[in-house]
Amino acid sequence: MKIKDWNRSLKVRLVGEFFMNTSYWMVFPFLAIYFAEEFGKGMAGLLLVISQVFSVAANLVGGYLADRYGRRRMLIIASIGQGFAFLLFALANSPWFQSPELGFFAFTLAGMGSSLYKPASQAMIADVVPEEYRSDVFAIFYTNLNIAVVVGPLIGAVLFFSFRFELLLVVAVISLLLSLVLRLFTDETLSQKMVDKWATAEATGWVGAVLKQFKEYGIIFKDRVFLLFIIAGVLGSLALLQINLLFPIYLKETIDSQTIAAFFGNVWEVTGETSYGLLLAENGLLVALFTVFVARWMKRYPEKWVFFTSSMLYGVIMLLFPLTSFFWVFVAAMGIFTLAEIMVVGIQQSFISKLAPEDMRGQYFAAASIRYTIGRMIAPVAIPMTAWFGFSWTFTILGILVMLSGIVYLVMFRLFEKQSRT
């Protein structure tokens, strides 16, 4: 299915979300540094955990609201909410007023807006795209996001620390413009059948929807293989999520100013902030270029060894990172880190499909997302750990935990194979 054959709403969103994602990634990667400088590492880690709790709740509520009130309406409301949140964030970093506390509050609101947006966004694609083409459309939106991940940090590395107020204003304006574009050029995709269903259904309210969602997560305790999959996924996510948490802080404290190349008498230097922007851009570029190729390559090998190898590569990078301060070693490390990330992109969803009974696939896929939900809540603890144990021991502990996830995967597959034979 070519883009020219898409529903107009999806075409508009593809363009609008590129600018929104790019602007968001100009800011988001550097917030760990910002909060660590303003509040200290220990408090910064706690605040980021608290922020994630609110985002998780918003995501659960967002799915209910998208089904109850419509996809388009929630996209517009979420965009407006993000816009005003970033306006508040800009105010907290303005030439006339400085308040890191207000900045954290605004960041939390922006994160909640993003979490409200995602369920409606995914539901809209499912509404208008035939089943046989959905994976292609989702892949294009995923690639679109990763291009933004490449472009955004490169710009943000320069602007966030020198022109923070102006940058946050631009992000706010882009969010509000996106809401206007969605209002004018997109259509509601929630079917009349769903509207009628909600109109006649027993009203439980958003609290009831959240409680129902948590109750469905209980499925993981009834399937031992799936439970091990969740545990291994949580341990693995502790490494993956450090790319936006521990990595920028470590690079800032490790690289003051380093010469990385010289051309005809011109010297190219990087700081900790700019080196992080470059490494994050490298990660996004490699993901965008090689995800499909690596996913097809991994199909040649047994799934358990792909999962295991990915975990081991993550662990090696966690152990290697604190042993060097040389930029080009970080570049190589990020390449291996990205390989570990994209090795399992395709086979994770495939394995969940194998585990799930046909009449429970939705619940299994919903429950599977808890891996990153728990990971996002735990991962920020790594920041205060550096104050207690130092960077070297913190990275070592993370490396051991993520390697342990590889062992859990092997145990999981042994149990899965045993159950399959019986």
N, C-alpha and C positions, 0 to 999 in steps of 0.2 A: 504494500500500500504506500504510494508515494505521497509526499507532503501536499502536493497540489490537489490530491483527492480527499484531504482531511476536511472535517467539519471546521467551519470558520472560527468557532470558539477556540479550537485547539491551535490553529495557526496564530491567532492573536495572542494566546497565552505563551506559545513557544517564543515569540519575539519579546513580549513584555517581561516574561520571567527570566529571560537571559539578562536583561538590564537590571532587574531586581536582584537576581542571584549574584551578579557581578558586584553590585554596590554593597550587598550584604557581606560578601567575602573580602571587601576592602576593609571591613571593620572587625568581623568576628574572630579571625585568627590571632589578633593582637590584644584581645580583651583579657586573656590570662596574664599577660605582662602588665596591662593597665591596672587590673585589680590587685595583683601582687605588689605593685609599687605603691598603690594607695592604701591598702589594708594590711599588707604583709602576707607572706605565703600561707600561713595557717588559716587566717580568716578568709583569704581569697578562695582556698579550697573549699571551705565550709559554705561560702556564699554560692559558689558554682554548683555545689550539690543541691542547695536549696532551690536555686533557679531551675535545675533539671526536674525536681519534684513537681514544680508548678507547670513545666512544659509537658511532662508526662500526663498530668491531669487534664491539661488543655487538649492534648491529642485524643484522649479517650472521649472527652466531651465533644470535640470537633467532629468525630465520626457520627455521633448521635444527631448533632445539629444539622450536618450535611444531609442526612436522610430525612430529617423532620422538616427542615425549612428550605432546603434546596442547595445545590452545589454553587451556583452562581452567586447567590446571596451571601453564602459563607466566604467565598473568595473575596468578594467586595469588602465585607465587614473586616476580614482578617487583614487585608491590605491597608484599609483605613487605620485599623488599630496599630499595625506596624509603623505606619507613617507618623502618627501622633506620638508613639513611643520613641521613635528616633528624634522627633522634634524636642521631646522632653530630655533625651540624652544630650542633644546639642546644647540645650539650655544649661545643663549641668556642667558643660565644658566650655561655656561662653567666655568672652573677655570680661563680662560684667559679673559673672556668677560661677563659682566652682563648688561642686558638691559631688564627691564620689558616691555618697550614699544615694542621692537622687539618680546618679548614673546607673548604679546597680539596679534600682527599682525600674528604671526605664528599660534597661537591658532585659530584665525578667519579663516585662510586658511585651517586648519585641519578640522574645523567644516563644511566649505563649501565642502571639499572633501567627508566627511561623507554624507552630504546632496545630493551630486551628485550620490553617490553609491546606496542609498536606492531605488530610483525608478527603476533603472536597475535591482537591485537584485530581487525586487518583480515581475517585468515584466518577468524575466527569469523563475521564478517558474510557473507563469501562462502560459508561452509558452510551457513548456514541461510536465506539470502534468495535467492529465485528471481532468475535473471539479469536479467529485465526490471525488477526493482525495486531492484537493488543501488545504482545511481547515486543514487536518491532517499534510500536509507538512509544512504549515505556522506555525502550532502549535509547530512542532519539532524545527523549526528555532527559534521560540520565546523562547522555553525552553532552547535551546542552548545559547541564549543571556543571559537569567537569571542565568544560571550556571556561565557564565562569570562575571555577576554582583556580584555573591557571591565570586568568587575566586579573581577577580581583586582588589577590595578595601582592602581585607585582606593583599595582598602583597604591594599595594600602600601605605597603612597606615604606613608601616615600611620604604619603600624605597623613597617615594616622598620627604620627608622632610630632609632625610639624604644623599641620593644618587640621587638627581634629575637629574643631567647631565647624569649619566650612565643610569638611567631609561628611559629618553627621547630618548637616542640613541638606546636602545633596541626596544622601540616602533617604531622608524623610520625604523629599520632594518626589523622588522616583517612586517610592511606595504609594504616595497619594495619586500620582499620575497613573500608576498601574490600576488603582481602584477605579479611576475615571474611565480608562480604556476598557476595563472589564464591564463597567456599567453600560457603555455605549455600543460595544461591538461584540458582546457575547450573549448567548441565549441560555436559558435554563434547560438543563438536560434531565432533571428528575422527572421520571415518567408520571403520568396522571394516575396510574395504578398505585404507585408508591404514595402519592399524595392522598388518595382515597383510603389506603391502608392505614396511614397515620391518623387520618381524620376519624376513623372508626375504632382505632386501637385504644386500649386502656391507657390512660395517661400515667406515666410513672415519673416524669420529670427527669432532668439531667442527672440527678443524684442516683435515681434508679438505674439509669443507663450505665453509669460508671460502676455501680455495684454489680450489675449483670456482667459487665465486661471482666471485672476482677474474678467473678465466680467462674467464668468460662476458662480463665487461666488455670483453674484447678485441674484441667485435663492433663497437665504435665505430670501430676503425681500418680496418675493411673497407668502410665506407660513408662516403664523403666528405661527403655532405649531413648525415648524422647526426653526424659528427665536428664540423662547423661548428655544428650545433645545440647540442652539448655545450659548445663553446668560448664561444659567445654566452651560453648559460645561466650558465656560471661567471662571466663578466664581469658579467652582470646581477645575479647573486646577491650580488656584493660590495656593491652599494648596498642591496638589500633587507635583508640581514642586519645592516646598521649600525643598524637601528632598535633593536636590543637591545644594541649594543656602543658605538658612537661617540656616538650621539645623547644618551644619558643623561649621559655624562661631559661633553659639550660644554654641555648645558643647566645642569648643576650648576655649572660654572665661569663661565657667562655670566650666569645669572639668580641674583642673591643674594636679593633680595626685591623683587617688582614688583607694583604695583597694577594690576589688570586691569579692575576694575569698581567702581562705587559705587552703592548702593541705599539711598535715604532715610537718608543719613548713615552707613550701614554700608559699610565698605571691604573688598573682596575682594582679597586678596594671594596670590601664589604664589611659591614658591621654585623652585630648579632641580629638586629632587626631585619636588615636587608637580606642577610643570608637565609633567614627563616622564610621570608617571602619567596626567594628563589627556590628553596627546597620544596615548599608547598606547591609552587607552580610546577616544579618537576613532577611531583606526585600526581597532580591533576592531569598534566599532559600525558604521562605514561598510562594512566587509567583510561583517558579518552581514546588513546591510540591503540592500545593493546588488549583491552578487556575481552573483546570478541575473539581475537586470535588465541590468547592464552586459554580462554574457556574451552575452545575447541581442541586445543592441544592437550588439556588435562583429561579429556574424555578417553584418551588412550590408556590411562592408568587406573588401577583400582582406587575407588573413592577413599578408602581408609588411609592409603599412603599419601594421597593428595592433601587430605586434612592434616595428617601427621606432619608432612613436610612443611606445609604452611606454618604450622605452630612452631616448628623448630627454627624456621627462618626468622619469624618474629622474635623468638627468644635470643637468637644470635645477635640481632640488631640491638636489642635492649642491653645486652652485655657489652657490645662494642661501643655504643654511643658515648659513655662517659670516659672512655680510654683515650680519646683524641680531641684535639681542638682544631684540626686541619680541615678546612672547608671542603676540599675535594674528596676527602674520606667520607664526609657527611653526604656528599652527592652520591657516592657509590652505595653507601648504607641506605639512602632513601630509595635507590633503584631496587635493592633487594627487598626492602620493606614493602614497596609497591607490588613487587612480584608476589610476595606472600599474601597481599590483600586480594589481588585479582585472580589468584589460583582457584579460590573457592567461590567466586561470585556465582557461577552457573550451577555447580553441583549442590550447593546448599539447598536451593529451592527444589531441585530434583529429588534430593534425599527426603525432604519433608513430605513430598508427594508420595513417596514409597511407604512412609510410615502411616500416613493418614488414611483411615477408611474413607470410602467415597462420600459417605453422608456426613463426614466430619472434617473435610478439608479446610473449610473456612475457619473452624475453631483452631485447628492445628497451626495454620499460617498466622492467625492472630496471636496465639500463644507463643509462637516462635519469636515474635518481635520483642518478647520480654528479655531476650538475651542482651539487647542493646539498651533496653530500658534500665535494667539493673546495672549494666556496665557504665552507662552515663551517670548514674547516681554514685557509683563507687570510685570511678576513675579520678575525679578531682582530688581524692584523698592523697594522691601521689604528690601534690604540691606541698602540703604541710609536712609530708614525710621527708622531703629534702631538708627541712629545717631540723628535723630530729636525727636523721641518719646520714645526710649528705647526698649528693647526686649519685655517687658511685654505688652506694648500697641500695638506694631507691631503685635505680635502673636494674641492679642485680636481682632484687626481689621480684620486680615485674617480669624479668626474663625467666626466672624460675617458674613463676605462676603460669606464664603463657606456654612454656614448654610442658608443664603439667597438663595443660589442655590437650596437647598431642597424645599423652598417655590415656587421658579420659576418652578421646576419640577411638583409640585402639580397643579399649575395653567395650565401648559402645558397639563397635562393629562386630566384635566377637559375640556379644549377646544378640545382636541383630541377626547374624548368620546362624546362630544356634536356634533362634526362634523361627527363622525361615525354613530350616530343615525339618522342624516339627510341625 
